[in-house]
Amino acid sequence: MKKIILSLLLIVLLSACGSETVTAQSIEEKLVKAGLDVANKEALEADTMSLLGITIKEGTRYPLNEKDSVRVLVFESNKDAKTAKEALDELSESAPMLLTYTETKGNILVQVTGGVEKSVADKYLAVIK
């Protein structure tokens, strides 16, 4: 019996070793390590993307200048993050003035406003890949 319990415990521990929990804080830490601007951050309250019916649990906005920013949004589920990304990407394609660059990992979405040069936006998005 002890061998079975120890084996199960070992399996659980080993499976946890390979998985990385992605949080808004872990994304910020990666942004800092990459040398990207995270000054003047603003916490975003829980909100609902009403047209999509998706709840944003928490988020952080990193202003890059007066009108451009990076947002890290935490959703209730992976599916919600994916749905939000698809909607933002579709909006960017249909209305270029609303361009944003997006990337998801799990239930986290990183969004960079379109006024930011693509090469700079790619650096912010790379931290979540």
C-alpha positions in Angstrom: 0.0 0.0 0.0 2.8 2.4 0.9 4.4 1.7 -2.5 1.2 2.6 -4.3 0.8 5.9 -2.4 4.5 6.8 -2.9 4.2 6.0 -6.6 1.1 8.2 -7.0 2.8 11.0 -5.0 5.9 10.8 -7.2 3.8 10.9 -10.4 1.9 14.0 -9.1 5.2 15.7 -8.2 6.9 14.9 -11.5 3.9 16.1 -13.5 3.8 19.4 -11.6 7.5 20.0 -12.3 7.0 20.4 -16.1 4.0 22.7 -15.9 4.4 26.4 -15.5 1.6 28.4 -13.9 1.1 31.6 -15.9 -0.1 34.6 -13.9 -0.2 38.4 -14.6 2.6 38.6 -12.1 4.7 36.0 -13.9 4.2 37.9 -17.2 5.3 41.1 -15.5 8.5 39.4 -14.2 9.2 38.2 -17.7 8.7 41.7 -19.1 11.2 43.0 -16.6 13.7 40.3 -17.3 13.4 41.2 -21.0 14.2 44.8 -20.2 10.8 46.1 -21.4 9.1 49.1 -19.9 6.7 48.3 -17.1 6.8 51.7 -15.3 3.7 53.5 -14.3 1.6 50.4 -14.3 -2.1 50.6 -13.6 -4.2 47.8 -12.1 -7.4 47.1 -14.1 -10.5 46.2 -12.1 -12.4 43.0 -12.9 -14.6 43.9 -15.9 -16.8 42.3 -18.5 -16.2 42.5 -22.3 -19.9 43.0 -22.6 -20.3 42.3 -26.3 -18.6 39.0 -25.8 -20.0 38.2 -22.3 -16.5 37.4 -21.1 -15.3 38.3 -17.6 -11.8 39.7 -17.1 -10.8 38.6 -13.6 -7.9 41.0 -13.3 -5.5 43.0 -15.5 -2.6 45.4 -15.6 -2.0 48.2 -18.1 1.5 49.4 -18.9 1.4 52.8 -20.6 4.1 53.3 -23.2 3.2 56.8 -24.1 0.1 59.0 -24.0 -2.0 56.8 -26.2 -0.3 53.4 -26.5 0.0 50.7 -23.9 0.4 47.0 -23.2 -2.4 45.2 -21.3 -2.1 41.9 -19.5 -5.6 40.4 -19.0 -6.5 37.4 -16.9 -9.7 35.7 -17.9 -11.9 33.1 -16.1 -10.8 30.4 -18.6 -8.5 29.6 -21.5 -11.5 29.6 -23.7 -12.4 33.1 -22.7 -8.9 34.4 -23.4 -9.0 32.7 -26.8 -12.4 34.1 -27.7 -11.2 37.6 -26.7 -8.0 37.2 -28.8 -10.1 36.1 -31.8 -12.5 39.1 -31.4 -9.6 41.6 -31.1 -7.8 40.1 -34.1 -11.0 40.2 -36.1 -11.6 43.8 -35.1 -8.0 44.8 -36.1 -8.5 43.2 -39.5 -11.8 44.9 -40.2 -10.9 48.3 -38.8 -7.2 49.1 -39.2 -7.5 52.2 -37.0 -8.3 49.8 -34.1 -5.2 47.6 -34.7 -3.9 45.7 -31.7 -1.3 42.9 -31.4 -2.3 40.0 -29.3 -1.0 36.7 -27.9 -2.5 34.2 -25.4 -1.2 31.6 -23.1 -3.7 29.7 -21.0 -6.2 32.2 -19.6 -3.8 35.2 -20.1 -4.0 37.6 -23.0 -1.3 40.2 -23.7 -2.5 43.1 -25.9 -0.4 45.8 -27.4 -2.0 48.8 -29.0 -1.4 49.3 -32.7 0.4 52.6 -32.4 3.4 50.7 -31.2 5.9 49.7 -33.8 5.4 46.0 -34.7 9.0 45.2 -33.7 8.4 46.6 -30.2 5.0 44.9 -29.9 6.7 41.6 -30.8 9.1 41.9 -27.9 6.2 42.3 -25.5 4.2 39.4 -27.0 7.3 37.2 -27.0 7.3 36.9 -23.2 4.1 34.9 -23.2 5.0 32.4 -25.9 
